[in-house]
């Protein structure tokens, strides 16, 4: 009963790829996390910014376009405007979760800071000013991660029950 949607690497990447077809880009590689994607990442970020300037809800609507499930997980939300749109459109159903890892863990996973990319809004726009309902530390300890995910699931179930109760009260 979950919809998992990663708009930055899914449909949006596909749309960007379509607009850039004359460059003979490899769509599957763009979805990955290797050097190929990194070499086009700045261009994809600029394209995303242009789309957001034209329509601040563009990526949010893409993420939920085919949603029929009662619970949605929209991963990789990157900007305050995205969080605000989702919270305004679905105020009773939105749970805002942040996943963090230390710089050491991220480096061990192959991440290297790139000026102009990793300090852009797309990478750090939610580092301040957001009230997260839940924060998950993902530094590699599976048992710790599982415990945190169980807590998150309990929060989601409680929100769903509250929402169902409110809906039945409004119907009476």
N, C-alpha and C positions, 0 to 999 in steps of 0.2 A: 503493500500500500504506500510505497514511497516513490516520489519522482525525484531523481537526482539529476541536476542540470548544472553543467559547468559552462557558462556562457562565454567565458574568455577563450576557451580552447575548443569549443564545439562549433555551434552555428556561426558565431561571429568570425571565427577563424575561416570557416568555409566561405562566408560572405566576402571577407578580405581577399581570400585566395581567388574567388571568382573575378573580383575587380582587378586582380594583378595577374591574370592568366598569361598575359603576353610575356611575363618573366619566366615562364616554364617552371613554376614552383611545384614542389612535391607536397601535396596536401597532408599526407600521412606523416611526413617528417615534421611539418608545422605543428601537428598535434602532440608531438613528442616533447622531450625535455632536453634534447641534445644540442650540440653546437649549431646544427642547421637552423633550428628554431631561433636560437640566440642571435644569429646573424640577421634575422628579419624582425626581431622583437621590437626594436625602436620604430620601424615602419608600421608595424601592427598597432603599436601604442598611439602613434600619430593619427592613424586611420580611426581608431576607437574614439579619440578625443574629438575628431571632426564629426563623427556620428552623434556623439553626446551633445555637442553644441547645436546640432540640427534638431535633436529630439532626446531630451534627458531620460525618457523611459524606454528608449530603443532596445537596450540589452536586457532590461528587466522583462519586457514583453516577449522577447525571444526565449528567455529562460523558462517562462511559464506557458508558452504558446500551446502546447499539447497536453497540459496538465489536466488530469482527471482524478488523480489520487488525492486523498484527504490530507496527506502530509507531504510537503515539498522540502527537499534539501537543495538549496541553490549554493553550490560551492564557488569559491573564488570571487565573491563580491569584493570589489576593489575601491569603490568611491562612495563618499558620503551621499551623493545624489541617488545612488542605487539603493542604499539602505533607507534613505528617506522615502523614496518612491514605494518600496515594498511595505514600509511601516504605515504609510498613508493609505495605500490601497488595501492592505490586509492588517489593520491595527490589532485585531484580537488573535491573529493566527501567526504572527511573526515572532520568531525566536532568533535573536542575533547571537551568533557563536563565532568566537575568534580561535583560530588554531595557531599556536606559536611554537617555535623551536629556537634554540639558542643559535648564535652565529657559528659556534663550533660545530654543532650538529648539522647545520645547513652546509657548512664548508665540507664536512665529511660526505655529504650527499652530492657534492659536485658544484654547489653554488659559489660563485665569485662575484663580488660587488662590481657593478659597472656604472660609472658615473653617467648621468643623463638617462639612465634606464631605471636602476634600482632606487634612485632618489626622486623619481617622478611620482605624480599623484597615483598612477596606476599601481604602484608598488607600496606606497606608504600613506596613501590618502586616508586610511582608517586607523592610523597609529595614534591619533588623538581626537577627542571630541565625540567618541561613540560610547554609549553605555551598552556594553555587551551583557547579555543574559547569562552567558556561560563562556568560560575560557578553558581551552584544552591545551595542555603542554604535550608536544609530540617530539620528545627527545630520544625515542628509541626503546623505552621500556614498555614492552607489550602489556604487562600486567597493570601498570599504571594507566596506560592509555585505555585499556578495557574498562577499568574502574571509572574513569572519567566519562567514557561513552555511556556506561550504564546510568550514571547520574544524569547525563543529558537526556537519555531516553525517558527517564522518570519525569524530568521537567516537561518534556514534550507531551507525554501522556497526561500530565496534570493540566497543562494548557488546553489540550484537546477536550478533556472532561469539563473544564470550566467553560469552554466555548459551547459545548453541547448543552450544558446546564443553562447558560444564558439564552441560547436559542430556544430551548423548550419553555423557558419562562416568558420570553417575548411572544411565543405562539399562543400561550394561555390567555 
